Amino acid sequence: MSLEPIGIFTLAVGLYCLFSGYQTSVIVFVTLSVLGAAAAILIGSSNIQPAHLFLAFLAITTLSFRKQSAVAFNALRFPQAGFWLACLLVYGAVTGFFAPRLLARMTDIIPLGASEYPSTGGAVPLGPVSSNFTQAIYLTADLLTFLLIIAIGSTKAGFRAITIGIISFTFANAAFAVLDLLTYGTGAQDLFLFIRNAQYTFHDDDMVAGVKRIVGSWPEASAFAGMSLAPVGFMGTMWLCGRDSKWTGPLFILSVILLIRSTSSTGLFALPLCFLLLYVTAVLRSGGRSGTWGSSSVVLFAPPLIVLVALVISLDETLYRQIYNYVDLLLLSKSTSSSAAERGSWNLHGFQNFLDSFGLGVGLGTARTSSFVFALLSNVGVPGTVFFLLFAFSAFRKLHGPPRSYVSDVQLSARNGSLCLLVGALVAGPTVDLGLLFFVLAGLASAQPETEELHSPSPRVISAS
């Protein structure tokens, strides 16, 4: 085991936050979750990321208050969302231990853990892997994160702090992306080594058509693009609702530009679906006397603007050919590439694992896939999939606070951010673990803060008259 420099920094910030309270702690925690390529502590081939290490400090600062502790434990009661997530964790952990042993060699898997199996370039017989344990730890951290965010979000100050934390995450994610391009262009990539020290396979120097792929603080471009979908959904909705517009509007635009520039097929495929979700939100948010300037503008001008852009592209043969070649390279031809064929075989193996395990799954963390749906079915089967669906329904079905208040607008933004993340995971999610940020957003969407309106700039509204 080794404590890395980024781990020493995390411990130092954690000790400071013990004296600063849970509001400061949650802002730091959400921001640290951007360091997806960093390892605070290395244990053999396993990594403890900075946010996971800092989670212990967040738990101490939050659960030391009796009121927040009661809220967190209450979120575990039936039929709350936390209860269903806990059921998924327990079922996944149990199957992760027993299924690879009881069903050993009954099917072939694409192993997620690599410590027991050398690189084979393909499937191996079903058996225990190291990630049975690590994925259970990650899902435990997800559950704890969800409960802590609900507890913190039960207060006005905490609810606001979580929102600031997500804005801070978005800013850091964009900043690391810009620095990634700058350091590559100047030959100073070594400056990023302190946050690229995890035991992962890195693709930070990959090129597409002579263009450097953006990875930012993540191991590869697809991971950067997948996580950037959350800021697109959250910041875009906040801007449409007229909340913190001086930050959310520019960060939304910057996140979209960087996501497109990342050249990730995952992000480019998911982005139109996220835009559709934002447009539906704008339509619903623009009605009545409290419709905001942003949502009304999008509803009015987005369709003719799309038509105008399409006409300009179609009339300019050179521009059309350049855009078509770019889309063909990253999306249309991607389905025939060796990478797509490999990922497709992962999903086929995952579905076969689901069938061969009689619908019960081969165990949490056992099999790698290339879609969250197949990850659920292959690893935790029908029971685990049902538990996740019940969790998602319970977490996102209701917005708290008066309609079009700050609370309901932020929770709508959190729900849209979660859905955008989920869209990316459906395209290329390899595991059941959706990451800490997803459960931060889900917890924020589920929180029930005090009923008084939180302090926030009032949205610019369009009068119906």
Solvent accessible surface area in square Angstrom, and as a share of the most:
residue,aa,sasa,rsa
1,M,182,0.81
2,S,50,0.32
3,L,84,0.42
4,E,32,0.14
5,P,93,0.58
6,I,9,0.05
7,G,0,0.00
8,I,101,0.51
9,F,110,0.46
10,T,0,0.00
11,L,57,0.28
12,A,59,0.46
13,V,30,0.17
14,G,0,0.00
15,L,100,0.50
16,Y,145,0.55
17,C,0,0.00
18,L,61,0.31
19,F,181,0.75
20,S,40,0.26
21,G,21,0.20
22,Y,18,0.07
23,Q,62,0.27
24,T,45,0.26
25,S,0,0.00
26,V,0,0.00
27,I,48,0.24
28,V,32,0.18
29,F,0,0.00
30,V,0,0.00
31,T,33,0.19
32,L,15,0.08
33,S,14,0.09
34,V,3,0.02
35,L,13,0.06
36,G,6,0.06
37,A,0,0.00
38,A,0,0.00
39,A,0,0.00
40,A,0,0.00
41,I,24,0.12
42,L,28,0.14
43,I,79,0.40
44,G,68,0.65
45,S,78,0.50
46,S,38,0.25
47,N,13,0.07
48,I,55,0.28
49,Q,32,0.14
50,P,0,0.00
51,A,2,0.02
52,H,38,0.17
53,L,29,0.14
54,F,0,0.00
55,L,8,0.04
56,A,57,0.44
57,F,23,0.09
58,L,0,0.00
59,A,16,0.12
60,I,100,0.51
61,T,8,0.05
62,T,0,0.00
63,L,65,0.32
64,S,83,0.54
65,F,99,0.41
66,R,215,0.79
67,K,109,0.46
68,Q,7,0.03
69,S,20,0.13
70,A,60,0.46
71,V,38,0.22
72,A,5,0.04
73,F,134,0.56
74,N,66,0.34
75,A,8,0.06
76,L,57,0.29
77,R,161,0.59
78,F,137,0.57
79,P,74,0.47
80,Q,77,0.34
81,A,8,0.06
82,G,0,0.00
83,F,58,0.24
84,W,35,0.12
85,L,0,0.00
86,A,21,0.16
87,C,31,0.19
88,L,2,0.01
89,L,23,0.11
90,V,92,0.53
91,Y,44,0.17
92,G,0,0.00
93,A,40,0.31
94,V,76,0.43
95,T,17,0.10
96,G,2,0.02
97,F,111,0.46
98,F,102,0.43
99,A,9,0.07
100,P,0,0.00
101,R,117,0.43
102,L,136,0.68
103,L,31,0.16
104,A,46,0.35
105,R,182,0.66
106,M,100,0.44
107,T,12,0.07
108,D,71,0.37
109,I,0,0.00
110,I,16,0.08
111,P,27,0.17
112,L,28,0.14
113,G,5,0.05
114,A,79,0.61
115,S,70,0.45
116,E,95,0.43
117,Y,47,0.18
118,P,105,0.66
119,S,119,0.77
120,T,77,0.45
121,G,81,0.78
122,G,33,0.31
123,A,39,0.30
124,V,10,0.05
125,P,48,0.30
126,L,3,0.02
127,G,5,0.05
128,P,50,0.32
129,V,8,0.04
130,S,37,0.24
131,S,8,0.05
132,N,18,0.09
133,F,142,0.59
134,T,32,0.18
135,Q,17,0.07
136,A,16,0.12
137,I,85,0.43
138,Y,41,0.16
139,L,3,0.01
140,T,63,0.37
141,A,10,0.08
142,D,1,0.01
143,L,20,0.10
144,L,58,0.29
145,T,0,0.00
146,F,0,0.00
147,L,15,0.08
148,L,1,0.00
149,I,0,0.00
150,I,18,0.09
151,A,0,0.00
152,I,0,0.00
153,G,0,0.00
154,S,9,0.06
155,T,16,0.09
156,K,80,0.34
157,A,52,0.40
158,G,0,0.00
159,F,0,0.00
160,R,62,0.23
161,A,6,0.04
162,I,0,0.00
163,T,0,0.00
164,I,68,0.34
165,G,0,0.00
166,I,4,0.02
167,I,20,0.10
168,S,33,0.21
169,F,1,0.00
170,T,1,0.00
171,F,117,0.49
172,A,15,0.12
173,N,5,0.03
174,A,4,0.03
175,A,36,0.28
176,F,39,0.16
177,A,0,0.00
178,V,58,0.33
179,L,80,0.40
180,D,3,0.01
181,L,49,0.25
182,L,102,0.51
183,T,14,0.08
184,Y,67,0.25
185,G,67,0.64
186,T,107,0.62
187,G,58,0.55
188,A,32,0.25
189,Q,57,0.25
190,D,107,0.55
191,L,124,0.62
192,F,8,0.03
193,L,108,0.54
194,F,106,0.44
195,I,1,0.01
196,R,23,0.08
197,N,30,0.15
198,A,7,0.05
199,Q,96,0.43
200,Y,78,0.30
201,T,103,0.60
202,F,55,0.23
203,H,73,0.33
204,D,31,0.16
205,D,81,0.42
206,D,51,0.26
207,M,92,0.41
208,V,26,0.15
209,A,88,0.68
210,G,63,0.61
211,V,57,0.32
212,K,10,0.04
213,R,46,0.17
214,I,0,0.00
215,V,0,0.00
216,G,0,0.00
217,S,1,0.00
218,W,22,0.08
219,P,21,0.13
220,E,51,0.23
221,A,3,0.02
222,S,31,0.20
223,A,30,0.23
224,F,1,0.01
225,A,0,0.00
226,G,14,0.13
227,M,29,0.13
228,S,1,0.01
229,L,0,0.00
230,A,3,0.02
231,P,1,0.01
232,V,0,0.00
233,G,0,0.00
234,F,0,0.00
235,M,0,0.00
236,G,1,0.01
237,T,0,0.00
238,M,0,0.00
239,W,64,0.22
240,L,6,0.03
241,C,0,0.00
242,G,12,0.11
243,R,10,0.04
244,D,10,0.05
245,S,48,0.31
246,K,161,0.68
247,W,129,0.45
248,T,0,0.00
249,G,6,0.06
250,P,77,0.48
251,L,10,0.05
252,F,33,0.14
253,I,101,0.51
254,L,65,0.32
255,S,5,0.03
256,V,18,0.10
257,I,98,0.50
258,L,11,0.05
259,L,0,0.00
260,I,71,0.36
261,R,75,0.28
262,S,0,0.00
263,T,2,0.01
264,S,1,0.00
265,S,23,0.15
266,T,13,0.07
267,G,0,0.00
268,L,24,0.12
269,F,112,0.47
270,A,0,0.00
271,L,8,0.04
272,P,78,0.49
273,L,83,0.41
274,C,1,0.01
275,F,80,0.33
276,L,107,0.53
277,L,47,0.24
278,L,11,0.05
279,Y,67,0.25
280,V,72,0.42
281,T,9,0.05
282,A,0,0.00
283,V,68,0.39
284,L,130,0.65
285,R,11,0.04
286,S,26,0.17
287,G,38,0.36
288,G,55,0.53
289,R,158,0.58
290,S,43,0.28
291,G,0,0.00
292,T,1,0.00
293,W,116,0.41
294,G,4,0.04
295,S,0,0.00
296,S,18,0.12
297,S,23,0.15
298,V,36,0.20
299,V,39,0.22
300,L,119,0.59
301,F,129,0.54
302,A,24,0.19
303,P,56,0.35
304,P,74,0.46
305,L,102,0.51
306,I,118,0.60
307,V,87,0.50
308,L,102,0.51
309,V,74,0.42
310,A,54,0.42
311,L,97,0.48
312,V,78,0.45
313,I,38,0.19
314,S,71,0.46
315,L,152,0.75
316,D,63,0.32
317,E,113,0.51
318,T,90,0.52
319,L,62,0.31
320,Y,90,0.34
321,R,109,0.40
322,Q,111,0.49
323,I,66,0.33
324,Y,84,0.32
325,N,77,0.39
326,Y,79,0.30
327,V,52,0.30
328,D,42,0.22
329,L,81,0.40
330,L,9,0.05
331,L,53,0.26
332,L,96,0.48
333,S,45,0.29
334,K,70,0.30
335,S,83,0.53
336,T,117,0.68
337,S,37,0.24
338,S,99,0.64
339,S,43,0.27
340,A,26,0.20
341,A,67,0.52
342,E,91,0.41
343,R,79,0.29
344,G,31,0.30
345,S,39,0.25
346,W,39,0.14
347,N,28,0.14
348,L,134,0.67
349,H,58,0.26
350,G,1,0.01
351,F,85,0.35
352,Q,86,0.38
353,N,0,0.00
354,F,31,0.13
355,L,89,0.44
356,D,40,0.20
357,S,1,0.01
358,F,150,0.63
359,G,11,0.10
360,L,95,0.47
361,G,2,0.02
362,V,0,0.00
363,G,0,0.00
364,L,2,0.01
365,G,3,0.03
366,T,0,0.00
367,A,1,0.01
368,R,70,0.26
369,T,0,0.00
370,S,6,0.04
371,S,10,0.07
372,F,4,0.02
373,V,68,0.39
374,F,60,0.25
375,A,0,0.00
376,L,8,0.04
377,L,33,0.17
378,S,0,0.00
379,N,2,0.01
380,V,0,0.00
381,G,0,0.00
382,V,76,0.43
383,P,37,0.23
384,G,0,0.00
385,T,25,0.15
386,V,66,0.38
387,F,47,0.19
388,F,8,0.03
389,L,107,0.53
390,L,62,0.31
391,F,0,0.00
392,A,18,0.14
393,F,134,0.56
394,S,27,0.17
395,A,2,0.01
396,F,20,0.08
397,R,154,0.56
398,K,117,0.49
399,L,53,0.26
400,H,34,0.15
401,G,40,0.39
402,P,76,0.48
403,P,126,0.79
404,R,72,0.26
405,S,10,0.07
406,Y,0,0.00
407,V,6,0.03
408,S,7,0.05
409,D,3,0.02
410,V,0,0.00
411,Q,0,0.00
412,L,29,0.14
413,S,0,0.00
414,A,0,0.00
415,R,57,0.21
416,N,4,0.02
417,G,0,0.00
418,S,0,0.00
419,L,60,0.30
420,C,0,0.00
421,L,12,0.06
422,L,31,0.15
423,V,31,0.18
424,G,5,0.05
425,A,14,0.11
426,L,76,0.38
427,V,47,0.27
428,A,24,0.18
429,G,7,0.07
430,P,54,0.34
431,T,20,0.12
432,V,6,0.04
433,D,34,0.18
434,L,20,0.10
435,G,20,0.19
436,L,12,0.06
437,L,3,0.02
438,F,0,0.00
439,F,4,0.02
440,V,0,0.00
441,L,1,0.00
442,A,0,0.00
443,G,0,0.00
444,L,0,0.00
445,A,1,0.01
446,S,19,0.12
447,A,0,0.00
448,Q,116,0.51
449,P,14,0.09
450,E,61,0.27
451,T,119,0.69
452,E,101,0.45
453,E,97,0.44
454,L,8,0.04
455,H,170,0.76
456,S,18,0.12
457,P,81,0.51
458,S,97,0.62
459,P,24,0.15
460,R,168,0.61
461,V,81,0.47
462,I,74,0.38
463,S,58,0.38
464,A,74,0.57
465,S,128,0.82
